Amino acid sequence: MRFPRALPVIAVVGLLAACSAAPERELQSKEVAASPEQAEETAKPTPERKPFTIAFGGDVHFEGILRPRLNNPRTALGPIASVLRKADLAMVNLETAITTGGTPAPGKQYTFRAPSSALTALKAAGVDVASMANNHGMDYMQTGLADSLAAVKRSRFPVVGIGADAAQAYRPFRRTVNGNRVAIIGATQVLDAEFIQSWTATAEQGGLASAKNEPALLRAVRQARKNSDTVIVHLHWGTEMQKCPNPAQLSLAPKLVKAGADVVVGGHAHILLGSGYLDDAYVNYGMGNFVFYNSNPATTGRTGVLTLTINGRKILKDSWTPATIQGGIPIPMTGPARTSAVADWKALRSCTGLAARP
């Protein structure tokens, strides 16, 4: 820097000091300018949590008369889809392997499989997540499992209760809904004795999340509780055609609630079982058939959608939309028949030990 010859020494010194301080002042001004932004970011409030709804349907497969419905996956579930879409979240039990190959499980009387368009059908009907932890999820053994996992990955349709190892099988589906961090875990308490070992997911083997391994399931629930507002466990449980919960269900439900589950929902019995409150948690012991090829109007053909309204850990409301299975798909009921069916559904609670209110 050059100075005029006549500039006083004091002025020169002052000018030098000002120049040397300029970068420091500039740095300070930048730091000051950044601080309000950082403070604002830090002070951002957590999004306000508001109630959300989740709708549950029962057991779904696409065998027999249902298979042709997959020719048009967008309408495969029929009119019940409008009920599922109204909820913020919707879930069903997908009781089938997603494969067109593989070998049927040896000695098994009923084996179910469906092409990957089954996942498209669920998504189109408003279903957000399905559990494959059930006694048909591996009907086509390890080849069917590999095909199922590949189909799930390609479709990007969330599935719980099944995986390439135990970590994946017990891993919850997670989604934030209206500010609620929701975690859903799927597991099965029903496995044919001869397939328990080969179908159960372990650290070294792909398979299903087994509720028979209670420590593993309870550990998954406790882990989900740590960073979730609402923890839901979807179970395959119960005794076929038995309208009251069995001892295994009655034993497991309070353990899950103690571990941190807010909602426990399940099915398997082919008929509806009761629902209600276990302390502050909500338990459903049986959703029955839903999209199913075989039904009796008086028993296995009675179905519906259970919709819960939830805010964090608080279950605010339960609602039942009754339906009857016709041609394999649920047709919502109307008029006096609907009113009667809702009353019948509430009456199922009588043998569960559950309460009508928290």
Secondary structure, DSSP 8 states (H G I E B T S, - for coil): ----TTS-HHHHHHHHHHHHHHHHHHHHHHHHHHHHHHHHHHH--------EEEEEEEEE---GGGGGGGGSGGGTTGGGHHHHHHSSEEEEEE-SEE-S-S---TT-S---EE-THHHHHHHHTT--EEE--STTTTTTHHHHHHHHHHHHHHHT--EESEESSHHHHT--EEEEETTEEEEEEEEES---GGGHHHHB--SSS-EE-BTTSHHHHHHHHHHHHHT-SEEEEEEE-S-TT-SS--HHHHHHHHHHHHHT-SEEEEE-SSSB--EEEETTEEEES-B-EEE-S---TTTTTEEEEEEEEEETTEEEEEEEEEEEEETTEEEE--HHHHHHHHHHHHHGGGGTT-BS--
